């Protein structure tokens, strides 16, 4: 009898887990149906337009390229959810990558070089969070200022020149493969999975949405608003710092111009994925589709030999349309 009871309990647990998974998948497709359809249409169109698009090598290339934007978009999604923004992530990426390359070229121990560069980059995020939390200065102004500071430090430090970082172990972090998958893609997948769990299952995740939904109500409910903001912006800095180090490993050098405009791509991906600038709304599951849409679009335009300057125009139009559609959605919800 005990064995039979245990078997029945196991079946109930398995059934419950299966039901939750099915419900989660169904909800995900319902919430992201529009952008998923757009993504599929885009892929089909590019496959027809250029045979080089739907090949194994090109798909892996797209995934490798979007890995960096995925990491940055995770941070931007959190910042926008709490009603903020972080324009400094591209500059922090360049800052950490170039410092790491410099430390390695100077003969510093590899582990120490990576850890020190990562920490210094993450401190920019912490600085953003402290200023925003304790001065109530607009995040746009604060992060625009730190963006310029980070860019300035990078160019002064390197005199505007790239710094070589040729170390087999270090470079493997950026160009290596595991089971045929580029390592940067694996890093991004792991980070995405962890952050989805944090936002969806943890107390911090609930506080994040509460702050973005109604900061005053969140404060009255006992949430430490300053702490939430500091953590979010520190995570933005840490994710950008990590991305910069991996990008430097992949490029065999730290580049002062690395990450230029990356913050716009991350913002565009977040907004495309359903994150609202009004705050309190958005999920990383939608953001990652936005990242893929932008990555595939950029790759397709390159394969079709479209002038790169047009890509800026197209991305700008995409951001405008996504924000406008969000405004229309909010209006419908109020009515």
Long-range contacts (C-beta under 8 A, 24 or more apart in sequence): 28-285, 31-274, 31-283, 31-285, 31-286, 32-273, 32-274, 32-285, 32-286, 32-289, 35-272, 35-273, 35-274, 35-286, 35-289, 35-290, 35-293, 36-289, 38-293, 39-289, 39-292, 39-293, 39-296, 42-293, 42-296, 42-297, 42-300, 43-296, 46-296, 46-299, 46-300, 46-303, 49-300, 49-304, 50-300, 50-303, 50-304, 52-303, 53-299, 53-300, 53-303, 58-299, 58-303, 60-181, 60-182, 60-185, 61-299, 62-295, 62-296, 62-299, 63-181, 63-182, 63-185, 63-295, 64-182, 64-184, 64-185, 64-250, 65-295, 65-298, 65-299, 66-188, 66-291, 66-292, 66-294, 66-295, 67-182, 67-184, 67-185, 67-187, 67-188, 67-246, 68-93, 68-184, 68-243, 68-246, 68-247, 68-262, 69-262, 69-265, 69-266, 69-269, 69-291, 69-294, 69-295, 70-188, 70-191, 70-192, 70-269, 70-288, 70-291, 71-187, 71-188, 71-191, 71-239, 71-240, 71-242, 71-243, 72-239, 72-240, 72-243, 72-262, 72-263, 72-265, 72-266, 73-265, 73-266, 73-269, 73-270, 73-273, 73-287, 73-288, 73-290, 73-291, 74-191, 74-192, 74-195, 74-239, 74-284, 74-287, 75-125, 75-232, 75-235, 75-236, 75-237, 75-238, 75-239, 75-240, 75-266, 76-236, 76-263, 76-266, 76-267, 76-269, 76-270, 77-270, 77-273, 77-275, 77-282, 77-284, 77-287, 78-195, 78-199, 78-208, 78-232, 78-235, 78-236, 79-139, 79-232, 79-233, 79-236, 80-212, 80-267, 80-270, 80-271, 80-275, 80-276, 80-277, 80-279, 80-282, 81-208, 81-209, 81-212, 81-275, 81-279, 81-280, 81-281, 81-282, 82-208, 82-211, 82-212, 82-228, 82-229, 82-232, 82-279, 83-211, 83-212, 83-215, 83-278, 83-279, 83-280, 84-132, 84-139, 84-229, 84-232, 84-233, 85-139, 85-140, 85-143, 85-267, 86-125, 86-128, 86-139, 86-143, 86-233, 86-236, 86-263, 87-140, 87-143, 87-144, 87-147, 87-263, 88-124, 88-125, 88-128, 88-143, 88-144, 88-146, 88-147, 88-150, 88-236, 88-237, 88-240, 88-263, 89-236, 89-237, 89-239, 89-240, 89-259, 89-262, 89-263, 89-266, 90-147, 90-240, 90-259, 90-260, 90-261, 90-262, 90-263, 91-146, 91-147, 91-148, 91-149, 91-150, 91-151, 91-154, 91-259, 92-121, 92-124, 92-125, 92-146, 92-150, 92-237, 92-240, 92-241, 92-244, 92-259, 93-121, 93-240, 93-241, 93-243, 93-244, 93-247, 93-258, 93-259, 93-262, 94-150, 94-151, 94-154, 94-244, 94-254, 94-255, 94-256, 94-257, 94-258, 94-259, 94-260, 95-120, 95-121, 95-124, 95-150, 95-153, 95-154, 95-241, 95-244, 96-120, 96-121, 96-240, 96-241, 96-242, 96-244, 96-245, 96-248, 97-244, 97-245, 97-247, 97-248, 97-254, 97-255, 97-258, 97-259, 98-154, 98-157, 98-158, 98-162, 98-163, 98-244, 98-248, 98-254, 98-255, 98-256, 98-258, 99-157, 99-254, 100-165, 100-244, 100-245, 100-248, 100-254, 101-162, 101-163, 101-164, 101-165, 101-248, 101-253, 101-254, 102-157, 102-158, 102-163, 102-254, 104-165, 104-167, 104-170, 105-163, 105-164, 105-165, 110-167, 110-169, 110-170, 114-170, 114-245, 117-241, 117-244, 117-245, 118-238, 118-241, 118-242, 118-245, 119-241, 120-241, 121-237, 121-238, 121-240, 121-241, 121-242, 121-244, 121-245, 122-234, 122-237, 122-238, 122-241, 123-237, 124-150, 124-237, 124-240, 124-241, 125-233, 125-234, 125-235, 125-236, 125-237, 125-238, 125-240, 125-241, 126-230, 126-233, 126-234, 126-237, 127-237, 128-233, 128-236, 128-237, 129-229, 129-230, 129-231, 129-232, 129-233, 129-234, 130-230, 132-229, 132-233, 133-225, 133-226, 133-227, 133-229, 133-230, 134-226, 147-263, 151-256, 154-256, 155-256, 158-254, 158-256, 160-256, 161-256, 162-253, 162-254, 162-255, 162-256, 163-253, 163-254, 164-252, 164-253, 165-248, 165-249, 165-252, 165-253, 165-254, 166-252, 170-249, 171-249, 171-250, 171-252, 172-249, 173-245, 173-246, 173-249, 174-246, 174-247, 174-248, 174-249, 174-250, 174-251, 175-249, 175-250, 184-246, 184-250, 187-242, 187-246, 191-239, 192-284, 192-288, 195-284, 196-283, 196-284, 196-285, 199-283, 199-284, 200-283, 204-228, 204-231, 208-232, 209-280, 210-280, 211-279, 211-280, 212-279, 212-280, 212-281, 213-279, 213-280, 213-281, 214-280, 261-312, 264-315, 264-319, 265-294, 265-315, 267-319, 268-294, 268-315, 268-318, 268-319, 268-322, 269-293, 269-294, 271-319, 271-322, 271-323, 271-326, 272-318, 272-322, 276-326, 276-330, 277-323, 277-326, 278-326, 278-330, 294-318
